Amino acid sequence: METSRENGSLYTNIENKVATVEFGHPASNSFPSVLLDRLEKEIHKLSGDDSVAVIILKSEGEKAFCAGASFNELIEIDNLEDGKKFFSGFAKVINAMRTCKKLIVGRVQGKTVGGGVGLVAACDYAMATEAASIKLSELTIGIGPFVIAPAVERKMGVDALAELSLAAHEWKNAYWAKEKGLYARVFDNIKDLDKEIEIFAEKLASYNPQALQEMKKILWKNTDNWDRLLEERAAVSGELVLSNFTKNALAKFKK
């Protein structure tokens, strides 16, 4: 089901201890601030829900997984406070995913840009289709993937972060992303992906919840400083988005 609402949509379905959280937006499943806020709250809520053992994060439709932050909102930013607030949207979601007591499995059916790559990197395990290419295009508009960089680096290493962020005009295909550790498995099509996600989530949900929780802690060790770190990074982005370089770049894109 695709949504046409400008603030996007968020649905959660809980079945057999598996919570499937589906987000959507008509602009290639991009995130306005309102939707990021809803996703953050939903992840916190599911973290404390005893009827849930595993979370699947997915997006609507069969095309893009996520086009990152809302372009329209980005263009409107005209002061430091709004800039920081805008970029801290993804910071808060990534931190919610990091501190969530439940393991999060990403289902990536298509192309993913910017903040969307950060979301996938913040999943504990992700599977994708071969259409799921990735790109960090932030430098092309005078900012950088600063908020999501810690998540990408933790998952893929600093070399992959450099390759993605510096070749800001380049798409990297799903097999490259798998080789670098972003995806655990890549499938030919959505049907095969969904079948495997279902089997995998079912298996995870059958394990000792305490053991899963301890495993989650181990996977995220040495990230306790991220609450502060990601907020600091949001402030850097918020400042850069007000630069003449970015204002000019965004004006060109808008045309």
VODO-401298 format. One record per atom (N, C-alpha, C): z negated, y, x. Coordinates in steps of 0.1 Angstrom, whole numbers, plus 2048, in hexadecimal, padded with zeros to 3 digits. Layout:
# VODO-401298
ZYX ...
# end
This chain:
# VODO-401298
8007F4808 800800800 80080D809 80A815807 80A82180F 80582D808 7FF83680F 7F9842808 80184E80A 800857800 807864802 7FE870802 7F186D802 7E7878802 7E687E810 7E588C810 7E689381D 7DA890826 7CF88C81F 7C3888827 7C387A82B 7CD873827 7CE86482B 7C585C822 7C484F826 7BC84681E 7B483C827 7A9837822 7A282D829 79C82381F 79F816821 79A80C818 793801820 7887FC81B 7817F1822 7807E5818 7847D981D 7837CD815 77B7C381C 7707BE816 7687B481D 7697A7816 76D79D81E 76F78F819 76A785824 76277C821 75E77182A 758777837 750782836 74A788842 75379084A 760792846 76A79A84D 76D7A6846 76A7B284C 76D7BF845 77A7C484B 7847C6842 7917CB846 7927DA842 7927E284D 7937F184A 7A17F584D 7A77FB842 7B57FF843 7B680E841 7BC81584B 7BE82384A 7CD826848 7D0831841 7DE83583F 7E084483E 7EC848841 7F0856840 80085783F 80585F836 81485F835 81B864842 81486B84B 81A86F858 817864862 81E859861 81D84E86B 80F84A86E 80784A864 7F9846865 7F184E870 7F485B870 7EC864879 7DF868872 7D686E87A 7C9871875 7C687F874 7C5884867 7BE891866 7AF890868 7A889B86B 79A89A86E 792893863 795896857 78E89084B 78E88184C 79A87B84F 79B86D850 79486785C 79486E867 78C869873 77D86986F 779873868 76B874864 76786885B 770865852 76E859848 76D84C850 77684B85A 77783E861 76A83D86A 765847870 759847878 74D84286F 74C848863 74184585A 742836855 74E832853 75082484E 74C81A859 75081D865 74C814870 73D813872 73681F871 72881F872 721817866 72781885A 72281184F 724802850 72F7FE855 7327EF857 7297E9862 7267F286C 71E7ED877 7107E8872 70B7EF867 6FE7EB862 6FF7E1856 70B7DD852 70C7D4846 70B7C684A 7007BF845 6FE7B1849 7087A7843 7107AC83A 7197A2834 7267A283C 7277AA846 7337AB84F 7307A685D 73979D862 73879886F 74279E879 74E7A1873 7597A587B 7617B0874 7667BA87B 76F7C4875 77D7C387A 7867C4870 7957C5874 7997D3872 79F7DA87B 7A47E7879 7B37E7879 7B87EC86E 7C77EC86C 7CC7F8865 7D97FA865 7DE80685E 7E9802854 7ED80B84C 7F6808841 804806845 80B7FF83D 81A7FE83F 81E7F584A 82B7F584D 8317EC857 8377F4862 835801863 83B80986D 83080C878 82E81987A 82481D884 816819881 80F81588C 80181288B 7F981F889 7FC828893 7F5835892 7FC84089B 7FE84B895 80585689D 7FB8608A3 7EE85C8A3 7E48648AA 7DF86F8A0 7DB87A8A6 7D588589F 7DF88C896 7DB89388C 7E489A883 7EA8A688A 7F78A688A 7FF8B0891 7FD8BE88A 7FD8BD87D 7FB8CA875 7EE8D1878 7E38C8879 7D68CE87C 7D68D488A 7DC8CD893 7DD8D18A1 7E38DF8A3 7EE8E189B 7F48EE89B 7EC8FA896 7E38F688D 7DA901886 7CF90588F 7CB8FE89A 7BF9018A1 7C190F8A8 7B79188A6 7B89258AC 7AB92A8B3 7A19218B4 7959258BB 78E9198C1 78691C8CB 7809118D3 7789078CB 77090C8C2 7689048B9 7708FA8B1 77A8FF8AB 7838F68A3 78A8EC8AC 78E8F18B8 7958E88C1 78C8DC8C5 77F8DF8C9 7768D48CD 7738CB8C1 7728D18B5 76F8C98A9 77A8C08A6 7868C58A7 7928BD8A4 7938B08AD 7918B38BB 7928A88C4 78689E8C4 77B8A38BF 76F89B8BF 7708918B3 77A8928AA 77C8888A0 77F87A8A5 7888798AF 78B86C8B5 77F8688BE 7788728C4 76C86F8CD 7628678C4 75F86C8B8 7558668B0 7598598AB 7668578A8 76A84A8A3 76983F8AE 76D8438BA 76D83A8C6 75E8368C9 7558408C8 74783D8CA 7418358BF 7468378B3 74182E8A8 7468208AA 75281E8AF 7578108B2 75080A8BD 74C8128C7 74580D8D3 7378098CF 7308108C7 72280D8C4 7218048B7 72C8018B1 72C7F98A5 7267EB8A9 71E7E58A1 7187D88A4 7217CD8A2 72C7D089B 7367C5898 7427C68A1 7487BB8A4 7547BA8AC 7607C08A4 7687C88AA 7747CE8A3 7817C88A8 7897C389F 7967BD8A3 7A17C689E 7A97CB8A7 7B47D48A3 7C17CC8A0 7C77D0895 7D47CA890 7DE7D5891 7E77D489C 7F07DE89F 7FF7DA89C 8047DF891 8117DA88C 81D7E3891 81A7EE897 8257F789B 8218018A5 82A80B8A7 8288158B2 81B81C8B1 8168208BC 8098278BD 8098328C7 80483E8C3 8058498CC 7F78508CE 7F48558D9 7E985E8DC 7DC8588D7 7D585F8CE 7C885A8C9 7C884C8C3 7D48488BE 7D683A8B9 7D48308C4 7D98338D0 7D782A8DB 7C88298DF 7C18348DE 7B38348E0 7AB82B8D6 7B082B8C9 7AA8238BF 7AB8148C3 7B88108C7 7BA8028CA 7B27FE8D6 7B18088E0 7A98058EC 79A8038E9 79680A8DE 7888098DB 7847FC8D2 78F7F58CE 78D7E88C7 7887DE8D2 7807D48CE 77B7CA8D7 7867C08DA 7907BF8D1 79B7B58D3 7A67BA8CB 7B27BA8D0 7BD7BF8C8 7CA7B68C9 7D07B48BE 7DD7AC8BD 7E77B58B7 7F47B38BB 7FF7BC8B8 80C7B58B5 8157BC8B0 8237B68AF 82B7BC8BA 8377B78BD 83F7BC8C8 8447CA8C5 8427CF8B9 8467DD8B6 83C7E78BA 8307E28BE 8257EB8C1 8257F18CF 82F7FA8D1 8308018DD 82580C8DD 8228118E9 81881C8EA 81C8278F3 8178338F0 81A83F8F7 80E8498F7 80C84F903 80285A903 80A867907 80E86E8FD 8178798FF 810887900 803887902 7FB893901 7FF89E90C 803899918 8078A3922 8138AB91E 81C8A6916 8288AD912 8258B990A 8198BA904 8158C68FC 80A8CD903 8088CA910 7FE8D3917 7F08CF916 7ED8C4910 7DF8BE90F 7E08B1916 7D58A9915 7D589C91C 7CD892913 7CE885915 7C787B90D 7B887A912 7B1886913 7A4886919 79A87E912 799880904 78F8798FC 79086A8FD 79D8658FC 79F8578FB 7A0850909 7A1858913 7A3853921 799848925 78C84B922 782841926 78483391F 788834913 78B82790B 797820911 7A1828914 7AE82291A 7AB81C928 7A4824930 7A181F93D 79881393D 78E813934 785807934 78D7FA930 7977FC928 79E7F0923 7AA7EC92C 7B17F7932 7BD7F4939 7BD7F7948 7B37FE94C 7B280295A 7B881095D 7B4816968 7B882396B 7C782496E 7CD81A974 7DB81A977 7E381B96A 7E0813960 7E7813953 7E582194C 7D982694D 7D6834948 7DF83E94E 7E083D95B 7E9847962 7F884595E 7FC83995D 80A83695A 80D83B94C 804838943 80683D935 80584C933 7FB852939 7F9860937 80386993F 80686594B 80F86D953 81E86C94F 82286094B 82F85E946 82F861936 82B86D933 828871925 83387091C 83F86F921 84B86E919 850860916 84985691C 84E84891C 84683F913 84D83790B 84782D903 84582190C 83981A90B 83780D913 837803908 83E7F890A 83F7EE900 8337E58FE 8327DD8F4 8267D58F0 8237CB8FB 82D7C6902 82A7BC90C 8247C2919 8287CF91B 8227D6926 8137D9923 8117DD916 8037DF912 7FA7D3912 8007C7910 7F97BA910 7F67B791F 8007B9927 7FE7B6936 7F27BF93B 7F17CB936 7E67D493B 7D97D2934 7D97C992A 7CC7C6924 7C97CC916 7D27D5911 7D07DB905 7D07D18F9 7DA7C98F9 7DC7BF8EF 7D87B18F5 7D27A98ED 7CF79B8F1 7DB7928EF 7E27958E4 7EE78D8E0 7F87968D9 8057928DB 8107998D5 81978F8CD 81C7938C1 82478A8B8 8317908B5 83A7878B1 84878B8AD 8487948A1 83F791897 84079888B 832799884 8327A187A 8257A4873 81F79886C 82778F867 822783860 81B77B86A 820778876 819770880 80C777884 80D784886 80178C88A 7F678A880 7F978C873 7EF78B869 7E977D868 7F177386A 7EC766869 7E2763874 7E5768880 7DD76688C 7D076E88B 7D177A886 7C5783884 7BB77D87A 7C1777870 7B8771866 7B176586C 7B875C873 7B1751879 7A7755883 7AA75F88B 7A1764896 79576A890 796772886 78B77987F 78276F879 788765872 78075A86C 778753876 77E750881 77674988C 76B751891 76D75E894 763767899 75876888F 75B769882 75176B877 74875E876 74D75387B 74574787A 73B745885 73C74E88F 73274D89B 725754898 71B7518A0 70E75689F 70F7668A0 70B76D895 70C77C895 7047828A1 6F977C8A4 6F17828B0 6F87808BD 6FF7758BE 7077728CB 71377C8CB 71977F8C0 7247898BF 71F7978C3 71379A8BE 70E7A78C1 70A7A98D0 70579F8D6 70279F8E4 70F7A08EC 7197998E7 7267998EE 72C7A78EE 72A7AE8E3 7307BB8E1 7297C58EB 71C7C38ED 7147CC8F6 71A7CA904 71D7BD908 7227BA915 72F7C0917 7387BF90D 7457C590E 7457D4910 73B7DB90B 73A7E990C 7307EE916 72C7E691F 7217EA929 7267F7931 71D7FF935 72080B93D 727816935 726816928 72D820921 723829919 71782891C 70C830915 70E83F916 715843920 717852921 723857919 72984E912 73685390B 73385D8FF 72885D8F9 7258678EF 7278758F5 721877901 722884907 73088690D 73587C914 74287C91B 74D880912 74E879907 75A87B8FE 7598898F7 74D88E8F5 74C89B8EF 7508A68F9 74C8A3906 7518AC911 7608AD912 7668A1911 7758A0911 77B8A7905 7758A68FA 77A8AD8EE 77A8BC8F0 7708C18F7 76F8CF8FA 77B8D4903 77E8CB90D 7898CE917 7968CF90F 7988C5906 7A58C58FE 7A58D18F5 7998D48EF 7998E08E6 79C8ED8ED 7998EE8FA 79C8FA901 7AB8FA905 7B08EF909 7BF8EE90D 7C88F1901 7C48EC8F5 7CD8EE8EA 7CF8FC8E6 7C69058EB 7C89148E9 7D091A8F4 7D49138FE 7DC919909 7EA91D904 7F092690B 7FE92B908 80791F909 806917913 80E90B915 80F903908 8038FF903 8028F78F8 8078FE8EB 80490A8E9 8099128DE 8189128DD 81E9148E9 82D9148EA 8339078E7 82D8FC8ED 8328EF8EB 8318EA8DD 8268EE8D6 8248EA8C8 82E8F18BF 8308FE8C2 83A9068BB 8488FF8BB 84C8FB8C7 8598F48C9 8598E78C1 84E8DF8C2 84E8D38BA 84F8D58AB 8488E08A7 8488E3898 8568E6893 85E8ED89C 86C8F0898 8748E3897 
# end
